[in-house]
Amino acid sequence: MGFSSRPAQSSTYLRGMGDELARYLAEESRRLEAARDRLIEAARLAIKHSKNAIYAAIRKDEGAAEAALLEAWRAVERLQATLAEAPELAGEEIAQVAEGEAVEAEVVVRFVRGRAIPHPGDLPRRVGFFAYVHGLFDATGELLRAATERLIEGELAFAERAQGAIERVYLLGLELNLKRFDLRRKLDYVGGNLQKLIEFRFQASRKC
């Protein structure tokens, strides 16, 4: 009585399936690593150009601020295109950070030019809720810095307008009744910026 060939056939089948699985996983790993590299590159560019836009706006260089802001949003567009191709990377923290930085820059550049805080739907690119709120809250620190410099230059009206904008952001944050610790901490940061600017304006008024 001969031995059955079934175990050998089964073993061959499993090896073949294993080879196919290994190839698939290797290809997916390479695809996602390449996408992640593109994501990180785009995010870093968005962060870099956003910061440049803010610095230029505070220096009153509107042309440079607008140019840098445009590049920031172009980088965000590339970032979002990469996420659309590889949704597995949606949890990468740097993506939300980059979007938040672009929002922050948009708020500051618009404010310096005398425009209102942008609604999420008015941004050049749609971003998530948390990226928008982080960017909005962080922008108050740059508004404080800009207002402080303008106070030194005697531009009291700018500082008054900045205080109004920061106060509005703070009140909006209070109305949200935030549960996440990182956002509550950011809201405390906004409140601190508001108090600092109130104090700076008071000190400036006493010197007049």
C-alpha positions in Angstrom: 0.0 0.0 0.0 1.6 3.3 -1.2 1.6 6.6 0.7 -0.9 9.3 -0.2 0.5 12.3 -2.1 -2.0 14.7 -0.5 0.3 16.0 2.3 3.0 16.9 -0.2 0.5 18.6 -2.5 -0.9 20.5 0.5 2.6 21.6 1.5 3.4 22.8 -2.0 0.2 24.8 -2.1 0.9 26.4 1.3 4.4 27.3 0.2 3.0 28.9 -3.0 0.4 30.8 -1.0 3.1 31.9 1.4 5.3 33.2 -1.5 2.3 35.1 -2.9 1.5 36.6 0.5 5.2 37.6 1.0 5.3 39.3 -2.4 2.1 41.2 -1.7 3.2 42.3 1.8 6.6 43.4 0.4 5.0 45.4 -2.4 2.5 47.1 0.1 5.3 47.9 2.5 7.4 49.5 -0.3 4.3 51.4 -1.5 3.5 52.8 1.9 7.1 53.6 2.8 7.4 55.6 -0.5 4.0 57.4 0.3 5.2 58.1 3.8 8.4 59.7 2.5 6.3 61.9 0.2 3.9 62.8 3.0 6.7 63.8 5.4 8.4 65.9 2.7 5.2 67.7 1.9 4.4 68.2 5.6 7.9 69.7 6.3 7.5 72.1 3.3 4.1 73.1 4.6 5.5 73.8 8.0 8.5 75.7 6.7 6.5 77.9 4.3 3.8 78.6 7.0 6.4 79.9 9.4 8.0 82.0 6.7 4.6 83.5 5.9 4.0 84.4 9.5 7.5 86.0 9.9 7.0 88.0 6.7 3.5 89.2 7.8 4.9 90.4 11.2 7.7 92.2 9.3 5.0 93.9 7.2 6.3 92.3 4.1 2.9 91.4 2.5 4.3 90.2 -0.8 6.6 87.7 0.9 3.9 86.6 3.3 1.4 85.9 0.5 4.0 84.0 -1.6 5.0 81.8 1.3 1.4 81.2 2.3 0.6 80.1 -1.3 3.6 77.6 -1.2 2.4 76.3 2.2 -1.1 75.5 0.8 0.5 73.9 -2.3 2.4 71.6 0.1 -0.8 70.8 2.0 -2.4 69.9 -1.3 0.4 67.5 -2.1 0.1 66.1 1.4 -3.6 65.5 1.1 -3.1 63.9 -2.3 -0.7 61.5 -0.8 -3.2 60.7 2.0 -5.9 60.0 -0.6 -3.6 57.5 -2.3 -2.5 55.9 0.9 -5.3 56.4 3.5 -3.4 54.0 5.8 -1.2 57.0 6.7 -4.1 59.1 8.0 -2.9 58.6 11.5 0.5 60.2 10.9 0.7 63.1 13.4 2.9 65.3 11.1 0.1 65.6 8.6 -2.3 67.2 11.1 0.6 69.4 12.4 1.3 70.6 8.9 -2.3 71.4 8.2 -2.6 73.3 11.5 0.5 75.3 10.7 -1.0 76.4 7.4 -4.2 77.4 9.2 -2.2 79.4 11.7 -0.3 81.2 8.9 -3.6 81.9 7.1 -5.1 83.5 10.2 -2.1 85.6 10.9 -1.6 86.8 7.3 -5.3 87.6 6.9 -5.4 89.5 10.2 -2.3 91.6 9.4 -4.0 92.6 6.2 -7.1 93.7 8.0 -9.2 90.7 7.2 -11.4 88.5 9.4 -10.5 85.1 10.9 -11.2 82.6 8.1 -14.1 80.0 8.4 -12.9 76.5 7.6 -14.8 76.6 4.4 -13.0 79.7 3.3 -9.5 78.1 3.5 -7.6 77.3 0.3 -7.8 73.6 1.3 -10.3 71.8 3.5 -8.6 70.5 6.7 -9.9 68.5 9.6 -11.5 69.9 12.7 -8.6 69.3 15.0 -6.0 70.8 12.6 -8.2 73.9 12.2 -8.7 74.4 16.0 -5.0 73.8 16.7 -4.0 76.3 14.1 -6.5 78.9 15.2 -5.4 78.6 18.8 -1.7 78.7 17.9 -2.3 81.8 15.8 -3.1 83.8 18.9 0.5 83.5 20.0 1.7 85.1 16.8 -1.0 87.8 17.1 0.3 88.6 20.5 3.9 88.9 19.2 2.8 91.1 16.3 0.7 93.3 18.6 3.6 93.6 21.1 5.9 94.8 18.3 3.3 97.3 17.0 2.8 98.6 20.6 6.5 99.4 20.7 6.1 101.3 17.4 3.1 103.2 18.8 0.4 101.4 16.7 -2.2 101.2 19.5 -5.1 100.5 17.2 -3.5 97.3 15.8 -2.9 96.0 19.3 -6.6 96.7 20.2 -7.8 94.8 17.2 -5.5 91.9 18.0 -6.9 91.8 21.5 -10.4 91.6 20.1 -9.4 88.8 17.8 -7.7 86.8 20.5 -10.7 87.3 22.8 -13.0 86.1 20.1 -10.9 82.9 19.7 -10.9 82.4 23.4 -14.7 82.7 23.7 -15.2 80.4 20.8 -13.0 77.8 22.6 -15.0 78.1 25.8 -18.2 77.6 23.9 -16.9 74.3 22.4 -16.6 72.8 25.9 -13.6 70.9 24.8 -12.9 67.4 26.3 -9.5 66.6 24.8 -6.6 67.5 27.1 -4.4 68.9 24.3 -7.1 71.3 23.2 -8.0 72.4 26.7 -4.3 73.1 27.2 -4.2 75.0 24.0 -7.2 77.0 25.1 -5.4 77.9 28.4 -2.6 79.1 26.1 -5.0 81.4 24.3 -6.3 82.7 27.6 -2.7 83.4 28.7 -2.0 85.3 25.4 -5.2 87.4 26.0 -4.1 88.3 29.5 -0.6 89.2 28.4 -1.9 91.5 25.7 -4.3 93.2 28.1 -1.4 93.9 30.4 0.9 95.1 27.7 -1.8 97.5 26.4 -2.4 98.8 29.9 1.4 99.4 30.4 1.6 101.1 27.0 -1.4 103.4 27.8 0.3 104.6 31.0 3.4 105.7 29.0 1.3 107.8 26.7 
